[in-house]
Amino acid sequence: MAIGITIEEVMTTTVLCAEPGVKIIDCAKLMAEKKKKTFKAYSTGRSCPKCGSGVRLAKHETKGQRTRFSCGKCNYTEMV
């Protein structure tokens, strides 16, 4: 790092929050909380009939018009 602090020193030191009256937060705890993110599974969408099951169709919705599904690879389009 540019200021001469090792990663181990950063992980073991405590950091004060910007707001006064807030408790001291440990950097290691903050890093552990960031790694606990959960991700949603992809929704099952339509696959492109020309490209195969590996390519999904993008869903485009506009007010007052029909929904359009389009493939970004081969430009196949369905109007629903």
N, C-alpha and C positions, 0 to 999 in steps of 0.2 A: 504494500500500500504506500501511498505517497507520503504519509505523515509518520511512517516508521512504526506502526502498531501491527502486531501480528494478529491473525484471525483468532488464535487461542485467547489473546488478551481481550479482544472484543467480545468473545463469547462468554467470558467469565466476569466481565465488568458489568455493573448495573448502570442503567440509563434513567435519567429523570424525564418524566413526561413534560410537555410544553406547558401544561396547565398547572398553576400552583395548587397545592393541597392534594395532589394525586400521588398515590403510593409509588414507590420505586419498583420498576419492572425489570426482570432479569432478561437479558437478550436471548439466552438459551431457551427460555420458556416461549418467547415470541417466535423463535425459529421453529420450535416444536409445534406451535399452534398453526403456523403457516403450512406445515407439511401434512396436517390432518384434513385438508380439503377433500370433500367428496365430490364426485362427478356423476352426473346423470348419464344413463345409457342413451344412445342415439334412438330417436323414435323411428319406427319402421315406416319408411316412406316408399314411394313408388320407384321401381328401378326402370332404367331405359330399355325398351324392347330391342333397340338396334345395337347398343353397346354391351348389353348383358347385365347380369345381376350385380356387378361390381360398381356400377355407376348409378347414382341416384338422381331423380328429377327434382329440380328446385321448384318450390311452390311460390307463386306470385299472386297476391290478392290485392285488388283495387276496389274502391267503393263504386258501386253501381255497375260493375262489370263481372263477368264470369271469372272463376279461378283458372289460372294458367299454370301448367306444369311444363318445365323446359329442361332440356339436357344441355349442359355447358360444353360438352365434348363434341357432340355431333349436331347440335341445334334442333333436335327433335322437339316438337311442341304438341301438347294436348290441351284442349279447351274443355273445361268441365262446367 
